[in-house]
Amino acid sequence: RIETLTPKPQLQRCQSEGRQIRAFVAGQLQLISLKDLRFEDDHPDVVPCFNPECPYLHGYAIPYRQRGWCEAEAQWSAMRGRSDSSVRIDVDMEGDRSYQVKAPMPPELFRQRIFVDSEGLKFTWRSDLMQVVALQEEVFREKAKSCEELLQKGLPDEEFMTLAVALRCFARLRVLHLRKCQIRERGSDALAKGLQTLSAKNAKIICSDIDGLSFLVKALSQALRSNRAVTSLDLSAQSFSKGTAEKMGDAEAKELAEALKFGAIVELNLAGNNIGPEGTKALAAALKTPSCSVLDLNLEGNCMGPEGAEALLEVLEVNRWVHIGYAGNDLEAQHMEALRESLERNRAMRATHDGKALLGSQSDIGLGDGLSSTGAILKAPPTSTVRDMVQVRPKIQAMSESLRMNGTSTHLHLKWAMDDVAAKALAASLAVNSTVTHLDWAGNKIGDDGAQALASALLVNRTVVFIDLSGNQIGDLGAKALAKALRENSTIKQINLKNNKIGPKGRKALQVLQLEPSEPRTLV
């Protein structure tokens, strides 16, 4: 009995009227009169039935949501991949159906629900307890292991704590859709940690009709600073609730823009929001950052204004690979035409030259004929100064952009041309590149920051096999980050770290790695 659907007065009325229910008795489905059942709040498991044919059948007085088997069944239902497939059918006293769904509960939280919480679950037979625990874990592990798309619709704020813990178990999750959810400070902090654990390459996050959008953007921004698996983010304000949904403004756009400078986002859909000039300028500044990976930005249906349009035109002068959607912003004809011409020019250049026009020629600081089927070579003079490095950076940026689009290059040889800024830009591209197998970055000026950026990329990249970082300026922090990446990435067979500035702590991290059982590899 679900108490909210069949309150006790209604049950008592059905008993007095002699209503019948169907029940399995002695292996057969039989009709049993409710008059023959005794409902006691105390010790329901020892109260016999008045019907002599079924002396052990009794009314179970423990509330539905406190029963162990019922809670386990609710959790199994939550693992369907669509939370709207497992919504509670009962309603509260006010008739509110919103936010009555459950996030998938990982086994450790389910065990806590049974053994630790003050309102723990109850069982008719205590011997069922461990069976329920084992079955709940088995179902969760099996479903989480195979789930590639997860829709969470109508989650309340407190359920994000559960979802955050569960996400690390969804190793193949490629699409996470949050719709009509309520999120606040606690849920935001938890979600940020959970999103950092998403590991399936080229994952996508879709968020729509969120109550507490600023908290959601905060969580996304925190997660994207370190996550390299998520490459697509959709925050478009679609008409799911006929115009009543919260929309992003300048404050949310600015916060997200800061995260784009660190993340691996390639596609970003912000259409239909209320992003004005200041938010657009912040996004434009991020697009000009060498480490930004965005190639497709949809700002249609916003409020960018002339200032925002000017900022985007500046982006298109230096970033030839990004595509920007700008319709529906009430722009003047001159700005509309200027944006259209810039996008057309860049599109034609990409189609005609396949990136070679951006990458220069052999005589131009030694940058070969673009990115060929084997790769590219970039060399600066051996006596390169900081000024030389700054001059090389546009070429590094162009190469970084080409790597995101190029599907044939396998070798990347860069000498005397790289510092931490360049390493970060190329590392961001390697996080989404699936062709490069050899990295020869020896003899550069890469320090801990550049090494850490490369390590982050290697956590998701599974094509790079050989790495030469000898003769750089990598210290303990960079070495420890690389050691962690190598522990997670068994694709890498050889890495050369000779002649760096690695101290005892960094060497220890690498030595421990060599002692661990793994696929054969060489650390120099």
DRENTOR-132140 format. One record per residue (C-alpha): chain; x, y, z. Coordinates in steps of 0.2 Angstrom, whole numbers. Layout:
<atoms>
[atom 'A', [X, Y, Z]]
...
</atoms>
This chain:
<atoms>
[atom 'A', [0, 0, 0]]
[atom 'A', [6, 18, -5]]
[atom 'A', [0, 28, 10]]
[atom 'A', [-3, 44, 0]]
[atom 'A', [-14, 34, -13]]
[atom 'A', [-23, 24, 0]]
[atom 'A', [-24, 34, 16]]
[atom 'A', [-29, 24, 32]]
[atom 'A', [-47, 30, 32]]
[atom 'A', [-50, 24, 15]]
[atom 'A', [-42, 7, 19]]
[atom 'A', [-53, 5, 34]]
[atom 'A', [-68, 9, 23]]
[atom 'A', [-63, -4, 10]]
[atom 'A', [-61, -17, 25]]
[atom 'A', [-78, -14, 31]]
[atom 'A', [-86, -15, 14]]
[atom 'A', [-77, -32, 12]]
[atom 'A', [-67, -27, -3]]
[atom 'A', [-56, -40, -10]]
[atom 'A', [-37, -40, -16]]
[atom 'A', [-28, -53, -27]]
[atom 'A', [-13, -62, -18]]
[atom 'A', [-2, -77, -21]]
[atom 'A', [-7, -90, -8]]
[atom 'A', [1, -108, -9]]
[atom 'A', [8, -104, -27]]
[atom 'A', [-9, -98, -33]]
[atom 'A', [-17, -81, -37]]
[atom 'A', [-32, -80, -25]]
[atom 'A', [-45, -67, -20]]
[atom 'A', [-43, -62, -2]]
[atom 'A', [-55, -51, 8]]
[atom 'A', [-48, -36, 17]]
[atom 'A', [-58, -41, 32]]
[atom 'A', [-47, -56, 34]]
[atom 'A', [-31, -45, 36]]
[atom 'A', [-26, -38, 52]]
[atom 'A', [-16, -21, 51]]
[atom 'A', [-6, -17, 66]]
[atom 'A', [7, -4, 68]]
[atom 'A', [17, -14, 80]]
[atom 'A', [25, -30, 75]]
[atom 'A', [16, -33, 59]]
[atom 'A', [27, -48, 54]]
[atom 'A', [20, -58, 68]]
[atom 'A', [1, -54, 66]]
[atom 'A', [-7, -69, 57]]
[atom 'A', [-21, -68, 45]]
[atom 'A', [-39, -72, 50]]
[atom 'A', [-41, -83, 35]]
[atom 'A', [-36, -101, 39]]
[atom 'A', [-30, -104, 21]]
[atom 'A', [-17, -91, 23]]
[atom 'A', [-12, -89, 41]]
[atom 'A', [4, -80, 37]]
[atom 'A', [-3, -66, 26]]
[atom 'A', [-5, -50, 35]]
[atom 'A', [-6, -31, 32]]
[atom 'A', [11, -23, 31]]
[atom 'A', [10, -7, 41]]
[atom 'A', [27, 0, 38]]
[atom 'A', [26, 15, 27]]
[atom 'A', [30, 11, 9]]
[atom 'A', [46, 23, 7]]
[atom 'A', [54, 15, 22]]
[atom 'A', [53, -3, 15]]
[atom 'A', [70, -10, 10]]
[atom 'A', [63, -19, -6]]
[atom 'A', [53, -4, -11]]
[atom 'A', [67, 8, -10]]
[atom 'A', [79, -4, -20]]
[atom 'A', [65, -6, -33]]
[atom 'A', [64, 13, -34]]
[atom 'A', [83, 14, -36]]
[atom 'A', [83, 1, -50]]
[atom 'A', [70, 11, -59]]
[atom 'A', [81, 27, -57]]
[atom 'A', [94, 18, -67]]
[atom 'A', [84, 17, -83]]
[atom 'A', [94, 32, -90]]
[atom 'A', [78, 44, -90]]
[atom 'A', [72, 50, -74]]
[atom 'A', [55, 54, -81]]
[atom 'A', [53, 36, -83]]
[atom 'A', [53, 33, -64]]
[atom 'A', [43, 48, -57]]
[atom 'A', [33, 45, -41]]
[atom 'A', [14, 42, -45]]
[atom 'A', [8, 49, -28]]
[atom 'A', [7, 68, -24]]
[atom 'A', [9, 78, -8]]
[atom 'A', [-5, 87, 1]]
[atom 'A', [-3, 102, -11]]
[atom 'A', [-3, 91, -26]]
[atom 'A', [14, 97, -32]]
[atom 'A', [22, 84, -43]]
[atom 'A', [38, 94, -47]]
[atom 'A', [55, 88, -41]]
[atom 'A', [49, 70, -35]]
[atom 'A', [62, 60, -45]]
[atom 'A', [78, 52, -39]]
[atom 'A', [95, 52, -46]]
[atom 'A', [104, 36, -48]]
[atom 'A', [111, 31, -31]]
[atom 'A', [128, 23, -30]]
[atom 'A', [130, 7, -19]]
[atom 'A', [140, 16, -5]]
[atom 'A', [125, 29, -3]]
[atom 'A', [112, 15, -3]]
[atom 'A', [122, 6, 11]]
[atom 'A', [122, 22, 21]]
[atom 'A', [104, 24, 18]]
[atom 'A', [101, 6, 26]]
[atom 'A', [114, 5, 40]]
[atom 'A', [118, 23, 45]]
[atom 'A', [104, 35, 43]]
[atom 'A', [92, 37, 58]]
[atom 'A', [77, 33, 47]]
[atom 'A', [85, 17, 40]]
[atom 'A', [75, 5, 29]]
[atom 'A', [65, -9, 36]]
[atom 'A', [63, -27, 30]]
[atom 'A', [49, -40, 34]]
[atom 'A', [63, -53, 36]]
[atom 'A', [80, -47, 41]]
[atom 'A', [88, -60, 31]]
[atom 'A', [83, -50, 15]]
[atom 'A', [94, -36, 20]]
[atom 'A', [111, -41, 13]]
[atom 'A', [102, -49, -3]]
[atom 'A', [94, -32, -6]]
[atom 'A', [111, -23, -4]]
[atom 'A', [120, -35, -16]]
[atom 'A', [106, -34, -29]]
[atom 'A', [106, -15, -28]]
[atom 'A', [125, -14, -31]]
[atom 'A', [124, -27, -45]]
[atom 'A', [110, -18, -55]]
[atom 'A', [119, -1, -52]]
[atom 'A', [136, -7, -58]]
[atom 'A', [128, -15, -74]]
[atom 'A', [118, -1, -79]]
[atom 'A', [131, 13, -76]]
[atom 'A', [144, 3, -85]]
[atom 'A', [134, 3, -101]]
[atom 'A', [124, 20, -100]]
[atom 'A', [129, 32, -113]]
[atom 'A', [115, 45, -112]]
[atom 'A', [107, 50, -95]]
[atom 'A', [92, 62, -94]]
[atom 'A', [89, 69, -77]]
[atom 'A', [73, 79, -77]]
[atom 'A', [65, 87, -62]]
[atom 'A', [79, 84, -49]]
[atom 'A', [78, 94, -33]]
[atom 'A', [94, 102, -26]]
[atom 'A', [97, 88, -13]]
[atom 'A', [97, 75, -27]]
[atom 'A', [113, 83, -35]]
[atom 'A', [123, 77, -21]]
[atom 'A', [118, 59, -25]]
[atom 'A', [121, 62, -44]]
[atom 'A', [138, 69, -41]]
[atom 'A', [144, 53, -33]]
[atom 'A', [136, 42, -46]]
[atom 'A', [143, 51, -61]]
[atom 'A', [161, 44, -58]]
[atom 'A', [154, 27, -61]]
[atom 'A', [147, 31, -78]]
[atom 'A', [163, 28, -88]]
[atom 'A', [154, 28, -105]]
[atom 'A', [142, 43, -103]]
[atom 'A', [143, 54, -118]]
[atom 'A', [127, 64, -115]]
[atom 'A', [121, 71, -99]]
[atom 'A', [105, 81, -100]]
[atom 'A', [98, 91, -86]]
[atom 'A', [80, 97, -88]]
[atom 'A', [68, 106, -77]]
[atom 'A', [79, 104, -62]]
[atom 'A', [81, 114, -46]]
[atom 'A', [99, 118, -41]]
[atom 'A', [106, 129, -27]]
[atom 'A', [122, 132, -18]]
[atom 'A', [124, 114, -11]]
[atom 'A', [119, 106, -27]]
[atom 'A', [130, 117, -37]]
[atom 'A', [146, 113, -27]]
[atom 'A', [142, 94, -28]]
[atom 'A', [138, 95, -47]]
[atom 'A', [155, 103, -50]]
[atom 'A', [164, 89, -42]]
[atom 'A', [154, 76, -51]]
[atom 'A', [156, 84, -68]]
[atom 'A', [175, 84, -66]]
[atom 'A', [174, 65, -66]]
[atom 'A', [166, 63, -83]]
[atom 'A', [179, 53, -94]]
[atom 'A', [171, 48, -110]]
[atom 'A', [179, 57, -124]]
[atom 'A', [169, 71, -133]]
[atom 'A', [155, 71, -120]]
[atom 'A', [141, 83, -121]]
[atom 'A', [131, 92, -108]]
[atom 'A', [114, 99, -111]]
[atom 'A', [105, 110, -99]]
[atom 'A', [87, 117, -101]]
[atom 'A', [74, 126, -91]]
[atom 'A', [84, 126, -75]]
[atom 'A', [78, 134, -58]]
[atom 'A', [94, 142, -52]]
[atom 'A', [103, 145, -68]]
[atom 'A', [117, 155, -60]]
[atom 'A', [121, 141, -48]]
[atom 'A', [122, 129, -63]]
[atom 'A', [134, 140, -73]]
[atom 'A', [145, 141, -58]]
[atom 'A', [146, 122, -57]]
[atom 'A', [149, 120, -75]]
[atom 'A', [163, 134, -75]]
[atom 'A', [172, 125, -60]]
[atom 'A', [171, 108, -69]]
[atom 'A', [177, 114, -86]]
[atom 'A', [193, 122, -79]]
[atom 'A', [199, 104, -76]]
[atom 'A', [189, 92, -87]]
[atom 'A', [196, 88, -104]]
[atom 'A', [183, 75, -109]]
[atom 'A', [168, 87, -111]]
[atom 'A', [169, 95, -128]]
[atom 'A', [151, 101, -131]]
[atom 'A', [140, 112, -120]]
[atom 'A', [122, 117, -124]]
[atom 'A', [114, 131, -113]]
[atom 'A', [102, 137, -126]]
[atom 'A', [86, 144, -119]]
[atom 'A', [74, 134, -128]]
[atom 'A', [55, 136, -126]]
[atom 'A', [52, 121, -115]]
[atom 'A', [42, 131, -103]]
[atom 'A', [35, 144, -115]]
[atom 'A', [46, 158, -111]]
[atom 'A', [47, 156, -92]]
[atom 'A', [64, 148, -91]]
[atom 'A', [78, 157, -83]]
[atom 'A', [91, 164, -96]]
[atom 'A', [109, 168, -95]]
[atom 'A', [114, 186, -93]]
[atom 'A', [131, 195, -94]]
[atom 'A', [136, 189, -76]]
[atom 'A', [134, 170, -81]]
[atom 'A', [142, 173, -98]]
[atom 'A', [158, 181, -90]]
[atom 'A', [159, 167, -77]]
[atom 'A', [158, 154, -91]]
[atom 'A', [170, 164, -102]]
[atom 'A', [184, 162, -89]]
[atom 'A', [182, 143, -89]]
[atom 'A', [183, 142, -108]]
[atom 'A', [201, 148, -107]]
[atom 'A', [205, 132, -98]]
[atom 'A', [193, 119, -105]]
[atom 'A', [192, 108, -120]]
[atom 'A', [175, 114, -126]]
[atom 'A', [173, 114, -145]]
[atom 'A', [154, 117, -147]]
[atom 'A', [145, 130, -136]]
[atom 'A', [127, 134, -139]]
[atom 'A', [121, 150, -130]]
[atom 'A', [106, 154, -141]]
[atom 'A', [91, 162, -135]]
[atom 'A', [98, 170, -119]]
[atom 'A', [100, 188, -113]]
[atom 'A', [118, 190, -115]]
[atom 'A', [122, 208, -118]]
[atom 'A', [138, 218, -124]]
[atom 'A', [148, 215, -108]]
[atom 'A', [145, 196, -109]]
[atom 'A', [149, 195, -127]]
[atom 'A', [165, 205, -125]]
[atom 'A', [170, 192, -111]]
[atom 'A', [166, 178, -123]]
[atom 'A', [176, 186, -137]]
[atom 'A', [191, 189, -125]]
[atom 'A', [191, 170, -121]]
[atom 'A', [190, 165, -140]]
[atom 'A', [206, 175, -143]]
[atom 'A', [215, 165, -129]]
[atom 'A', [227, 153, -136]]
[atom 'A', [221, 139, -125]]
[atom 'A', [203, 141, -129]]
[atom 'A', [196, 126, -140]]
[atom 'A', [179, 133, -145]]
[atom 'A', [176, 131, -164]]
[atom 'A', [157, 134, -164]]
[atom 'A', [149, 147, -154]]
[atom 'A', [130, 150, -156]]
[atom 'A', [125, 167, -149]]
[atom 'A', [109, 169, -159]]
[atom 'A', [94, 177, -151]]
[atom 'A', [104, 187, -138]]
[atom 'A', [107, 206, -135]]
[atom 'A', [125, 208, -140]]
[atom 'A', [123, 226, -147]]
[atom 'A', [136, 235, -158]]
[atom 'A', [149, 233, -144]]
[atom 'A', [147, 215, -144]]
[atom 'A', [147, 214, -163]]
[atom 'A', [164, 224, -164]]
[atom 'A', [172, 212, -151]]
[atom 'A', [167, 197, -162]]
[atom 'A', [174, 205, -177]]
[atom 'A', [190, 207, -168]]
[atom 'A', [190, 188, -164]]
[atom 'A', [187, 184, -182]]
[atom 'A', [202, 194, -187]]
[atom 'A', [214, 183, -177]]
[atom 'A', [204, 166, -175]]
[atom 'A', [201, 160, -193]]
[atom 'A', [193, 143, -187]]
[atom 'A', [179, 148, -176]]
[atom 'A', [161, 149, -182]]
[atom 'A', [149, 161, -174]]
[atom 'A', [130, 162, -175]]
[atom 'A', [124, 180, -173]]
[atom 'A', [107, 181, -180]]
[atom 'A', [93, 188, -170]]
[atom 'A', [103, 201, -160]]
[atom 'A', [94, 217, -167]]
[atom 'A', [111, 222, -175]]
[atom 'A', [112, 236, -187]]
[atom 'A', [115, 232, -206]]
[atom 'A', [133, 237, -206]]
[atom 'A', [137, 225, -191]]
[atom 'A', [127, 211, -199]]
[atom 'A', [136, 213, -216]]
[atom 'A', [153, 214, -208]]
[atom 'A', [151, 198, -198]]
[atom 'A', [144, 189, -213]]
[atom 'A', [159, 194, -223]]
[atom 'A', [171, 189, -210]]
[atom 'A', [164, 172, -208]]
[atom 'A', [163, 169, -227]]
[atom 'A', [181, 175, -229]]
[atom 'A', [187, 163, -215]]
[atom 'A', [176, 149, -222]]
[atom 'A', [183, 151, -239]]
[atom 'A', [201, 151, -233]]
[atom 'A', [198, 135, -223]]
[atom 'A', [191, 127, -238]]
[atom 'A', [204, 133, -251]]
[atom 'A', [220, 131, -241]]
[atom 'A', [216, 117, -229]]
[atom 'A', [224, 127, -216]]
[atom 'A', [241, 130, -225]]
[atom 'A', [237, 149, -228]]
[atom 'A', [237, 151, -209]]
[atom 'A', [252, 140, -206]]
[atom 'A', [264, 149, -217]]
[atom 'A', [278, 142, -227]]
[atom 'A', [296, 134, -226]]
[atom 'A', [304, 151, -226]]
[atom 'A', [293, 158, -213]]
[atom 'A', [302, 153, -196]]
[atom 'A', [303, 135, -203]]
[atom 'A', [285, 130, -202]]
[atom 'A', [284, 117, -215]]
[atom 'A', [270, 116, -228]]
[atom 'A', [256, 115, -216]]
[atom 'A', [251, 99, -207]]
[atom 'A', [254, 85, -219]]
[atom 'A', [250, 67, -217]]
[atom 'A', [266, 65, -206]]
[atom 'A', [265, 81, -196]]
[atom 'A', [273, 98, -195]]
[atom 'A', [290, 105, -190]]
[atom 'A', [291, 122, -181]]
[atom 'A', [309, 129, -177]]
[atom 'A', [314, 146, -170]]
[atom 'A', [332, 151, -169]]
[atom 'A', [342, 142, -155]]
[atom 'A', [346, 159, -147]]
[atom 'A', [327, 163, -146]]
[atom 'A', [322, 177, -134]]
[atom 'A', [306, 181, -126]]
[atom 'A', [302, 192, -141]]
[atom 'A', [305, 178, -153]]
[atom 'A', [293, 167, -143]]
[atom 'A', [280, 180, -144]]
[atom 'A', [282, 182, -163]]
[atom 'A', [280, 163, -164]]
[atom 'A', [264, 162, -154]]
[atom 'A', [252, 166, -168]]
[atom 'A', [260, 151, -178]]
[atom 'A', [258, 140, -163]]
[atom 'A', [240, 146, -161]]
[atom 'A', [236, 143, -180]]
[atom 'A', [244, 125, -178]]
[atom 'A', [233, 122, -162]]
[atom 'A', [218, 127, -172]]
[atom 'A', [223, 116, -187]]
[atom 'A', [226, 101, -175]]
[atom 'A', [208, 102, -169]]
[atom 'A', [202, 100, -187]]
[atom 'A', [216, 89, -195]]
[atom 'A', [213, 71, -197]]
[atom 'A', [229, 64, -204]]
[atom 'A', [244, 72, -195]]
[atom 'A', [254, 59, -184]]
[atom 'A', [270, 68, -179]]
[atom 'A', [272, 85, -171]]
[atom 'A', [290, 91, -170]]
[atom 'A', [293, 108, -162]]
[atom 'A', [310, 114, -156]]
[atom 'A', [316, 131, -149]]
[atom 'A', [299, 138, -151]]
[atom 'A', [289, 133, -136]]
[atom 'A', [286, 140, -119]]
[atom 'A', [272, 137, -107]]
[atom 'A', [259, 147, -116]]
[atom 'A', [262, 138, -132]]
[atom 'A', [262, 121, -123]]
[atom 'A', [245, 125, -116]]
[atom 'A', [238, 130, -133]]
[atom 'A', [244, 114, -141]]
[atom 'A', [239, 103, -126]]
[atom 'A', [221, 109, -127]]
[atom 'A', [220, 103, -145]]
[atom 'A', [228, 87, -141]]
[atom 'A', [214, 83, -129]]
[atom 'A', [202, 82, -144]]
[atom 'A', [214, 76, -158]]
[atom 'A', [214, 58, -162]]
[atom 'A', [228, 56, -175]]
[atom 'A', [245, 63, -168]]
[atom 'A', [255, 49, -161]]
[atom 'A', [273, 57, -159]]
[atom 'A', [277, 72, -149]]
[atom 'A', [294, 79, -151]]
[atom 'A', [295, 94, -139]]
[atom 'A', [313, 93, -134]]
[atom 'A', [324, 108, -132]]
[atom 'A', [311, 121, -128]]
[atom 'A', [307, 131, -113]]
[atom 'A', [292, 121, -106]]
[atom 'A', [290, 122, -87]]
[atom 'A', [278, 115, -75]]
[atom 'A', [263, 124, -81]]
[atom 'A', [265, 118, -99]]
[atom 'A', [269, 100, -92]]
[atom 'A', [253, 100, -82]]
[atom 'A', [243, 106, -97]]
[atom 'A', [250, 92, -107]]
[atom 'A', [247, 79, -93]]
[atom 'A', [228, 85, -92]]
[atom 'A', [227, 82, -111]]
[atom 'A', [235, 65, -109]]
[atom 'A', [221, 60, -97]]
[atom 'A', [209, 59, -111]]
[atom 'A', [220, 57, -127]]
[atom 'A', [222, 39, -132]]
[atom 'A', [233, 41, -148]]
[atom 'A', [249, 48, -142]]
[atom 'A', [262, 35, -140]]
[atom 'A', [279, 43, -140]]
[atom 'A', [284, 59, -131]]
[atom 'A', [301, 68, -130]]
[atom 'A', [301, 82, -117]]
[atom 'A', [320, 82, -114]]
[atom 'A', [330, 98, -112]]
[atom 'A', [315, 108, -105]]
[atom 'A', [312, 117, -88]]
[atom 'A', [300, 104, -80]]
[atom 'A', [301, 103, -61]]
[atom 'A', [293, 92, -48]]
[atom 'A', [275, 98, -51]]
[atom 'A', [276, 95, -69]]
[atom 'A', [284, 78, -67]]
[atom 'A', [271, 73, -54]]
[atom 'A', [257, 78, -66]]
[atom 'A', [264, 68, -80]]
[atom 'A', [267, 53, -68]]
[atom 'A', [248, 54, -64]]
[atom 'A', [243, 55, -82]]
[atom 'A', [254, 40, -87]]
[atom 'A', [246, 30, -73]]
[atom 'A', [229, 33, -81]]
[atom 'A', [235, 32, -99]]
[atom 'A', [242, 15, -104]]
[atom 'A', [243, 20, -123]]
[atom 'A', [260, 30, -120]]
[atom 'A', [274, 18, -122]]
[atom 'A', [289, 30, -121]]
[atom 'A', [292, 47, -113]]
[atom 'A', [309, 56, -112]]
[atom 'A', [311, 68, -98]]
[atom 'A', [330, 70, -97]]
[atom 'A', [339, 86, -94]]
[atom 'A', [325, 95, -85]]
[atom 'A', [324, 102, -68]]
[atom 'A', [315, 87, -59]]
[atom 'A', [319, 86, -41]]
[atom 'A', [318, 72, -28]]
[atom 'A', [299, 72, -27]]
[atom 'A', [296, 72, -45]]
[atom 'A', [309, 58, -48]]
[atom 'A', [300, 48, -34]]
[atom 'A', [283, 50, -42]]
[atom 'A', [291, 43, -59]]
[atom 'A', [300, 29, -50]]
[atom 'A', [284, 23, -41]]
[atom 'A', [276, 23, -58]]
[atom 'A', [289, 11, -65]]
[atom 'A', [287, -1, -51]]
[atom 'A', [268, -2, -54]]
[atom 'A', [262, -17, -64]]
[atom 'A', [257, -11, -81]]
[atom 'A', [259, -12, -100]]
[atom 'A', [278, -12, -105]]
[atom 'A', [284, 6, -106]]
[atom 'A', [300, 16, -106]]
[atom 'A', [303, 31, -95]]
[atom 'A', [320, 40, -99]]
</atoms>
